[in-house]
Amino acid sequence: MILYFLGTAASEGVPNELCTCPACREARRFGFARRKPPTLAVITKYKDTMLIDVGTDTTDYLNAPLKAIFLTHWHKDHTYGLYKMRWAARKIPFYAPKGGADLTILSEPKNLEINFIKAGDVLRVNSLKVTALKLNHQPETVGYLIEGRRKRVAILYDTKGLPEETFKILKKRKPKVVVIDATYAPGIDRPDHNNVDEAAEIGLEVAERVYLSHISHHNLPFTKLVKYVSETYGDNVSVAYDGLVVYI
C-alpha cells in the first residue's frame, strides 16, 4: 500500500494569502515548505487508487482511475476539489458523513455516486476494508481505518483527541501507520484540532509510525517543525509534506 500526500495543509494553506507570519514567509522562500489543502491518495499493490478528501485539484498530480473517494467531513478545505472532480467522465463511488453536506454537491453530483456513511460502517474497495471511525470535530466527522491483507493505516483528521470508542478500535486492530491532525504548534490548546504534541502522543499510542498532517500556518515554520519533531520523538514520528510518498 502506498500513501501519496497531495495536500497536507489546514484550511488556509501555507503560505496564507497576505500573511507575514514566520511559516508563511519561509514557505514563500522554499517550495518544499508550501502546503495545499488536505488530499491523500491511497494506492494498493494492484494500482487501485482512492482519495481521502479532495481539498485541492488533483489533475496535475494524479490521473489514475479512482475506485472511490472518502470524505472525512464537509468543510470546504476538504471538498474544494470535488467541484471539478464531479465532472469526471465516469462514475466515481463517493462516501461521506451526512451532517453538514454541501447542497451544491448534493443537488448536482454529476458523476459522483453519493453514499452517506456513519462511524462504525465497514465498506470494501476491491482488496481493501475501510472502517469509518468517529472523530471529535464538527460538523459530523469520521476518520478511516484502511486494512489490506497484512497492513493497516488510520487517517485521523480533523480531530481534537480521539473518542474512547475509536481508541478501542485502533488499539485492538493496531495500524502500522497513523496519519493525524497536527494543526497547531506545540503549546497551543484549541477545542477543534490537535497541536503537534497531542497528535504525536495519540499516534504513538496506537501505531508504530506517525505522520503529522493537516498543518496550519499557525504552526512552526516547516524547518523548525521538522527539527522539533525529530528531537522530541525520534524516528517514529514524521512531518508529512506535499508530494511525500510512503510505502507501507
Contacts in CASP RR format, 6 or more apart in sequence:
PFRMAT RR
TARGET T0000
AUTHOR 0000-0000-0000
METHOD contacts of the structure
MODEL  1
MILYFLGTAASEGVPNELCTCPACREARRFGFARRKPPTLAVITKYKDTM
LIDVGTDTTDYLNAPLKAIFLTHWHKDHTYGLYKMRWAARKIPFYAPKGG
ADLTILSEPKNLEINFIKAGDVLRVNSLKVTALKLNHQPETVGYLIEGRR
KRVAILYDTKGLPEETFKILKKRKPKVVVIDATYAPGIDRPDHNNVDEAA
EIGLEVAERVYLSHISHHNLPFTKLVKYVSETYGDNVSVAYDGLVVYI
1 42 0 8 1.000
1 43 0 8 1.000
1 44 0 8 1.000
1 45 0 8 1.000
1 146 0 8 1.000
1 148 0 8 1.000
1 151 0 8 1.000
1 153 0 8 1.000
1 247 0 8 1.000
1 248 0 8 1.000
2 41 0 8 1.000
2 42 0 8 1.000
2 43 0 8 1.000
2 44 0 8 1.000
2 245 0 8 1.000
2 246 0 8 1.000
2 247 0 8 1.000
2 248 0 8 1.000
3 40 0 8 1.000
3 41 0 8 1.000
3 42 0 8 1.000
3 43 0 8 1.000
3 153 0 8 1.000
3 177 0 8 1.000
3 179 0 8 1.000
3 211 0 8 1.000
3 244 0 8 1.000
3 245 0 8 1.000
3 246 0 8 1.000
3 248 0 8 1.000
4 40 0 8 1.000
4 41 0 8 1.000
4 42 0 8 1.000
4 43 0 8 1.000
4 61 0 8 1.000
4 62 0 8 1.000
4 243 0 8 1.000
4 244 0 8 1.000
4 245 0 8 1.000
5 39 0 8 1.000
5 40 0 8 1.000
5 211 0 8 1.000
5 213 0 8 1.000
5 240 0 8 1.000
5 241 0 8 1.000
5 242 0 8 1.000
5 243 0 8 1.000
5 244 0 8 1.000
5 245 0 8 1.000
5 246 0 8 1.000
6 36 0 8 1.000
6 39 0 8 1.000
6 40 0 8 1.000
6 41 0 8 1.000
6 56 0 8 1.000
6 58 0 8 1.000
6 61 0 8 1.000
6 62 0 8 1.000
6 242 0 8 1.000
6 243 0 8 1.000
7 35 0 8 1.000
7 36 0 8 1.000
7 37 0 8 1.000
7 38 0 8 1.000
7 39 0 8 1.000
7 40 0 8 1.000
7 55 0 8 1.000
7 56 0 8 1.000
7 213 0 8 1.000
7 242 0 8 1.000
7 243 0 8 1.000
8 35 0 8 1.000
8 36 0 8 1.000
8 38 0 8 1.000
8 213 0 8 1.000
8 214 0 8 1.000
8 215 0 8 1.000
8 240 0 8 1.000
8 241 0 8 1.000
8 242 0 8 1.000
8 244 0 8 1.000
9 35 0 8 1.000
9 36 0 8 1.000
9 37 0 8 1.000
9 38 0 8 1.000
9 77 0 8 1.000
9 214 0 8 1.000
9 215 0 8 1.000
9 216 0 8 1.000
9 217 0 8 1.000
9 242 0 8 1.000
10 37 0 8 1.000
10 38 0 8 1.000
10 77 0 8 1.000
10 183 0 8 1.000
10 193 0 8 1.000
10 214 0 8 1.000
10 215 0 8 1.000
10 216 0 8 1.000
10 217 0 8 1.000
10 218 0 8 1.000
11 37 0 8 1.000
11 75 0 8 1.000
11 76 0 8 1.000
11 77 0 8 1.000
11 216 0 8 1.000
12 19 0 8 1.000
12 216 0 8 1.000
12 217 0 8 1.000
13 35 0 8 1.000
13 36 0 8 1.000
13 37 0 8 1.000
13 77 0 8 1.000
13 216 0 8 1.000
13 217 0 8 1.000
14 23 0 8 1.000
14 24 0 8 1.000
14 27 0 8 1.000
14 33 0 8 1.000
14 34 0 8 1.000
14 35 0 8 1.000
14 215 0 8 1.000
14 216 0 8 1.000
14 217 0 8 1.000
14 222 0 8 1.000
15 23 0 8 1.000
15 24 0 8 1.000
15 25 0 8 1.000
15 27 0 8 1.000
15 28 0 8 1.000
15 34 0 8 1.000
15 217 0 8 1.000
16 24 0 8 1.000
16 217 0 8 1.000
19 217 0 8 1.000
21 217 0 8 1.000
21 218 0 8 1.000
22 220 0 8 1.000
22 221 0 8 1.000
22 224 0 8 1.000
23 33 0 8 1.000
23 217 0 8 1.000
23 218 0 8 1.000
23 219 0 8 1.000
23 220 0 8 1.000
23 221 0 8 1.000
23 222 0 8 1.000
24 217 0 8 1.000
25 221 0 8 1.000
26 33 0 8 1.000
26 221 0 8 1.000
26 222 0 8 1.000
26 223 0 8 1.000
27 33 0 8 1.000
27 34 0 8 1.000
27 35 0 8 1.000
27 217 0 8 1.000
27 221 0 8 1.000
27 222 0 8 1.000
30 222 0 8 1.000
30 223 0 8 1.000
32 222 0 8 1.000
32 241 0 8 1.000
33 221 0 8 1.000
33 222 0 8 1.000
33 223 0 8 1.000
33 241 0 8 1.000
34 242 0 8 1.000
35 215 0 8 1.000
35 241 0 8 1.000
35 242 0 8 1.000
36 55 0 8 1.000
36 56 0 8 1.000
36 242 0 8 1.000
37 55 0 8 1.000
37 56 0 8 1.000
37 77 0 8 1.000
37 78 0 8 1.000
37 80 0 8 1.000
38 53 0 8 1.000
38 55 0 8 1.000
38 77 0 8 1.000
38 78 0 8 1.000
38 157 0 8 1.000
38 213 0 8 1.000
38 214 0 8 1.000
39 51 0 8 1.000
39 52 0 8 1.000
39 53 0 8 1.000
39 54 0 8 1.000
39 55 0 8 1.000
39 56 0 8 1.000
39 58 0 8 1.000
39 81 0 8 1.000
40 51 0 8 1.000
40 52 0 8 1.000
40 53 0 8 1.000
40 155 0 8 1.000
40 179 0 8 1.000
40 213 0 8 1.000
41 49 0 8 1.000
41 50 0 8 1.000
41 51 0 8 1.000
41 52 0 8 1.000
41 58 0 8 1.000
41 62 0 8 1.000
42 49 0 8 1.000
42 50 0 8 1.000
42 51 0 8 1.000
42 52 0 8 1.000
42 128 0 8 1.000
42 146 0 8 1.000
42 153 0 8 1.000
43 49 0 8 1.000
43 64 0 8 1.000
44 126 0 8 1.000
44 127 0 8 1.000
44 128 0 8 1.000
44 148 0 8 1.000
46 126 0 8 1.000
46 127 0 8 1.000
47 64 0 8 1.000
48 67 0 8 1.000
48 125 0 8 1.000
48 126 0 8 1.000
48 127 0 8 1.000
48 128 0 8 1.000
49 62 0 8 1.000
49 64 0 8 1.000
49 65 0 8 1.000
49 66 0 8 1.000
49 67 0 8 1.000
50 66 0 8 1.000
50 67 0 8 1.000
50 68 0 8 1.000
50 69 0 8 1.000
50 70 0 8 1.000
50 125 0 8 1.000
50 128 0 8 1.000
51 58 0 8 1.000
51 62 0 8 1.000
51 66 0 8 1.000
51 68 0 8 1.000
51 69 0 8 1.000
51 70 0 8 1.000
52 70 0 8 1.000
52 72 0 8 1.000
52 144 0 8 1.000
52 155 0 8 1.000
53 70 0 8 1.000
53 71 0 8 1.000
53 72 0 8 1.000
53 78 0 8 1.000
53 79 0 8 1.000
54 69 0 8 1.000
54 71 0 8 1.000
54 78 0 8 1.000
54 79 0 8 1.000
54 80 0 8 1.000
54 81 0 8 1.000
54 82 0 8 1.000
54 85 0 8 1.000
55 77 0 8 1.000
55 78 0 8 1.000
55 79 0 8 1.000
55 80 0 8 1.000
55 81 0 8 1.000
55 82 0 8 1.000
56 80 0 8 1.000
56 81 0 8 1.000
57 80 0 8 1.000
57 81 0 8 1.000
57 84 0 8 1.000
58 81 0 8 1.000
58 85 0 8 1.000
59 84 0 8 1.000
61 243 0 8 1.000
65 90 0 8 1.000
66 88 0 8 1.000
66 92 0 8 1.000
67 93 0 8 1.000
67 125 0 8 1.000
67 126 0 8 1.000
68 92 0 8 1.000
68 93 0 8 1.000
68 94 0 8 1.000
68 95 0 8 1.000
68 125 0 8 1.000
69 82 0 8 1.000
69 85 0 8 1.000
69 92 0 8 1.000
69 93 0 8 1.000
69 94 0 8 1.000
69 95 0 8 1.000
69 112 0 8 1.000
70 95 0 8 1.000
70 96 0 8 1.000
70 130 0 8 1.000
70 144 0 8 1.000
71 78 0 8 1.000
71 79 0 8 1.000
71 82 0 8 1.000
71 94 0 8 1.000
71 95 0 8 1.000
71 96 0 8 1.000
71 97 0 8 1.000
72 78 0 8 1.000
72 97 0 8 1.000
72 135 0 8 1.000
72 141 0 8 1.000
72 142 0 8 1.000
72 143 0 8 1.000
72 144 0 8 1.000
72 155 0 8 1.000
72 157 0 8 1.000
72 158 0 8 1.000
73 96 0 8 1.000
73 97 0 8 1.000
73 99 0 8 1.000
73 100 0 8 1.000
73 137 0 8 1.000
73 139 0 8 1.000
73 140 0 8 1.000
73 141 0 8 1.000
73 142 0 8 1.000
73 158 0 8 1.000
74 96 0 8 1.000
74 97 0 8 1.000
74 99 0 8 1.000
74 100 0 8 1.000
74 101 0 8 1.000
74 102 0 8 1.000
74 139 0 8 1.000
75 139 0 8 1.000
75 158 0 8 1.000
78 158 0 8 1.000
79 102 0 8 1.000
79 105 0 8 1.000
82 102 0 8 1.000
82 105 0 8 1.000
82 112 0 8 1.000
83 104 0 8 1.000
83 105 0 8 1.000
85 92 0 8 1.000
85 112 0 8 1.000
86 105 0 8 1.000
86 108 0 8 1.000
86 109 0 8 1.000
86 110 0 8 1.000
86 111 0 8 1.000
86 112 0 8 1.000
87 110 0 8 1.000
87 111 0 8 1.000
88 110 0 8 1.000
88 111 0 8 1.000
89 111 0 8 1.000
90 111 0 8 1.000
91 111 0 8 1.000
91 112 0 8 1.000
91 113 0 8 1.000
92 111 0 8 1.000
92 112 0 8 1.000
92 113 0 8 1.000
93 113 0 8 1.000
93 115 0 8 1.000
93 125 0 8 1.000
94 109 0 8 1.000
94 112 0 8 1.000
94 113 0 8 1.000
94 114 0 8 1.000
94 115 0 8 1.000
95 115 0 8 1.000
95 116 0 8 1.000
95 117 0 8 1.000
95 123 0 8 1.000
95 130 0 8 1.000
96 114 0 8 1.000
96 115 0 8 1.000
96 116 0 8 1.000
96 117 0 8 1.000
97 116 0 8 1.000
97 117 0 8 1.000
97 118 0 8 1.000
97 132 0 8 1.000
97 139 0 8 1.000
97 140 0 8 1.000
97 141 0 8 1.000
97 142 0 8 1.000
98 116 0 8 1.000
98 118 0 8 1.000
98 140 0 8 1.000
99 139 0 8 1.000
99 140 0 8 1.000
100 139 0 8 1.000
100 140 0 8 1.000
101 116 0 8 1.000
105 112 0 8 1.000
105 114 0 8 1.000
106 114 0 8 1.000
117 123 0 8 1.000
117 132 0 8 1.000
117 142 0 8 1.000
118 132 0 8 1.000
118 140 0 8 1.000
118 142 0 8 1.000
119 132 0 8 1.000
119 133 0 8 1.000
119 134 0 8 1.000
119 142 0 8 1.000
119 165 0 8 1.000
119 166 0 8 1.000
120 131 0 8 1.000
120 132 0 8 1.000
120 133 0 8 1.000
120 134 0 8 1.000
121 131 0 8 1.000
121 132 0 8 1.000
122 129 0 8 1.000
122 130 0 8 1.000
122 131 0 8 1.000
122 132 0 8 1.000
123 129 0 8 1.000
123 130 0 8 1.000
123 132 0 8 1.000
124 130 0 8 1.000
127 148 0 8 1.000
127 149 0 8 1.000
128 146 0 8 1.000
128 147 0 8 1.000
128 148 0 8 1.000
129 146 0 8 1.000
129 147 0 8 1.000
129 148 0 8 1.000
130 144 0 8 1.000
130 145 0 8 1.000
130 146 0 8 1.000
130 147 0 8 1.000
131 144 0 8 1.000
131 145 0 8 1.000
131 147 0 8 1.000
131 169 0 8 1.000
132 142 0 8 1.000
132 143 0 8 1.000
132 144 0 8 1.000
133 142 0 8 1.000
133 143 0 8 1.000
133 144 0 8 1.000
133 145 0 8 1.000
133 154 0 8 1.000
133 156 0 8 1.000
133 166 0 8 1.000
133 169 0 8 1.000
133 170 0 8 1.000
134 142 0 8 1.000
134 143 0 8 1.000
134 163 0 8 1.000
134 165 0 8 1.000
134 166 0 8 1.000
135 141 0 8 1.000
135 142 0 8 1.000
135 143 0 8 1.000
135 156 0 8 1.000
135 157 0 8 1.000
135 158 0 8 1.000
135 159 0 8 1.000
135 162 0 8 1.000
135 163 0 8 1.000
135 166 0 8 1.000
136 159 0 8 1.000
136 160 0 8 1.000
136 161 0 8 1.000
136 162 0 8 1.000
136 163 0 8 1.000
137 158 0 8 1.000
137 159 0 8 1.000
137 160 0 8 1.000
137 192 0 8 1.000
137 193 0 8 1.000
138 192 0 8 1.000
141 158 0 8 1.000
141 159 0 8 1.000
143 154 0 8 1.000
143 155 0 8 1.000
143 156 0 8 1.000
143 157 0 8 1.000
143 159 0 8 1.000
144 154 0 8 1.000
144 155 0 8 1.000
145 152 0 8 1.000
145 153 0 8 1.000
145 154 0 8 1.000
145 169 0 8 1.000
145 170 0 8 1.000
145 173 0 8 1.000
145 175 0 8 1.000
146 152 0 8 1.000
146 153 0 8 1.000
146 154 0 8 1.000
146 155 0 8 1.000
147 173 0 8 1.000
151 176 0 8 1.000
151 248 0 8 1.000
152 173 0 8 1.000
152 174 0 8 1.000
152 175 0 8 1.000
152 176 0 8 1.000
152 177 0 8 1.000
153 175 0 8 1.000
153 176 0 8 1.000
153 177 0 8 1.000
153 178 0 8 1.000
153 179 0 8 1.000
153 248 0 8 1.000
154 170 0 8 1.000
154 175 0 8 1.000
154 177 0 8 1.000
154 178 0 8 1.000
154 179 0 8 1.000
154 180 0 8 1.000
154 206 0 8 1.000
154 207 0 8 1.000
155 179 0 8 1.000
156 162 0 8 1.000
156 166 0 8 1.000
156 178 0 8 1.000
156 179 0 8 1.000
156 180 0 8 1.000
156 181 0 8 1.000
156 202 0 8 1.000
156 203 0 8 1.000
157 179 0 8 1.000
157 180 0 8 1.000
157 181 0 8 1.000
157 213 0 8 1.000
157 214 0 8 1.000
158 181 0 8 1.000
158 183 0 8 1.000
158 192 0 8 1.000
158 193 0 8 1.000
158 214 0 8 1.000
159 180 0 8 1.000
159 181 0 8 1.000
159 193 0 8 1.000
159 194 0 8 1.000
160 190 0 8 1.000
160 191 0 8 1.000
160 192 0 8 1.000
160 193 0 8 1.000
160 194 0 8 1.000
160 198 0 8 1.000
161 194 0 8 1.000
161 198 0 8 1.000
161 202 0 8 1.000
162 170 0 8 1.000
162 202 0 8 1.000
167 205 0 8 1.000
167 206 0 8 1.000
170 178 0 8 1.000
170 206 0 8 1.000
170 207 0 8 1.000
171 205 0 8 1.000
171 206 0 8 1.000
174 206 0 8 1.000
174 207 0 8 1.000
174 208 0 8 1.000
175 206 0 8 1.000
175 207 0 8 1.000
176 207 0 8 1.000
176 208 0 8 1.000
176 209 0 8 1.000
176 248 0 8 1.000
177 207 0 8 1.000
177 208 0 8 1.000
177 209 0 8 1.000
177 210 0 8 1.000
177 211 0 8 1.000
177 246 0 8 1.000
177 248 0 8 1.000
178 202 0 8 1.000
178 203 0 8 1.000
178 206 0 8 1.000
178 207 0 8 1.000
178 209 0 8 1.000
178 210 0 8 1.000
178 211 0 8 1.000
179 211 0 8 1.000
179 213 0 8 1.000
179 240 0 8 1.000
180 194 0 8 1.000
180 199 0 8 1.000
180 202 0 8 1.000
180 203 0 8 1.000
180 210 0 8 1.000
180 211 0 8 1.000
180 212 0 8 1.000
180 213 0 8 1.000
180 214 0 8 1.000
181 193 0 8 1.000
181 194 0 8 1.000
181 199 0 8 1.000
181 213 0 8 1.000
181 214 0 8 1.000
182 194 0 8 1.000
182 195 0 8 1.000
182 196 0 8 1.000
182 198 0 8 1.000
182 199 0 8 1.000
182 200 0 8 1.000
182 212 0 8 1.000
182 213 0 8 1.000
182 214 0 8 1.000
182 215 0 8 1.000
182 219 0 8 1.000
182 239 0 8 1.000
183 190 0 8 1.000
183 193 0 8 1.000
183 194 0 8 1.000
183 195 0 8 1.000
183 214 0 8 1.000
183 215 0 8 1.000
183 216 0 8 1.000
183 218 0 8 1.000
183 219 0 8 1.000
184 190 0 8 1.000
184 193 0 8 1.000
184 194 0 8 1.000
184 195 0 8 1.000
184 196 0 8 1.000
184 216 0 8 1.000
184 218 0 8 1.000
184 219 0 8 1.000
185 195 0 8 1.000
185 196 0 8 1.000
185 218 0 8 1.000
185 219 0 8 1.000
185 220 0 8 1.000
185 225 0 8 1.000
186 195 0 8 1.000
186 196 0 8 1.000
186 197 0 8 1.000
186 220 0 8 1.000
186 228 0 8 1.000
187 195 0 8 1.000
187 197 0 8 1.000
188 195 0 8 1.000
188 218 0 8 1.000
189 195 0 8 1.000
193 214 0 8 1.000
193 216 0 8 1.000
194 202 0 8 1.000
196 212 0 8 1.000
196 219 0 8 1.000
196 220 0 8 1.000
196 225 0 8 1.000
196 228 0 8 1.000
196 229 0 8 1.000
197 232 0 8 1.000
199 210 0 8 1.000
199 212 0 8 1.000
200 210 0 8 1.000
200 212 0 8 1.000
200 229 0 8 1.000
200 232 0 8 1.000
200 233 0 8 1.000
200 237 0 8 1.000
203 210 0 8 1.000
203 237 0 8 1.000
204 210 0 8 1.000
204 233 0 8 1.000
204 236 0 8 1.000
204 237 0 8 1.000
208 236 0 8 1.000
209 236 0 8 1.000
209 237 0 8 1.000
209 238 0 8 1.000
210 233 0 8 1.000
210 236 0 8 1.000
210 237 0 8 1.000
210 238 0 8 1.000
211 237 0 8 1.000
211 238 0 8 1.000
211 239 0 8 1.000
211 240 0 8 1.000
211 244 0 8 1.000
211 246 0 8 1.000
212 229 0 8 1.000
212 237 0 8 1.000
212 238 0 8 1.000
212 239 0 8 1.000
212 240 0 8 1.000
213 240 0 8 1.000
215 225 0 8 1.000
215 239 0 8 1.000
215 240 0 8 1.000
219 225 0 8 1.000
220 228 0 8 1.000
222 239 0 8 1.000
222 241 0 8 1.000
225 239 0 8 1.000
226 239 0 8 1.000
229 237 0 8 1.000
229 238 0 8 1.000
229 239 0 8 1.000
END
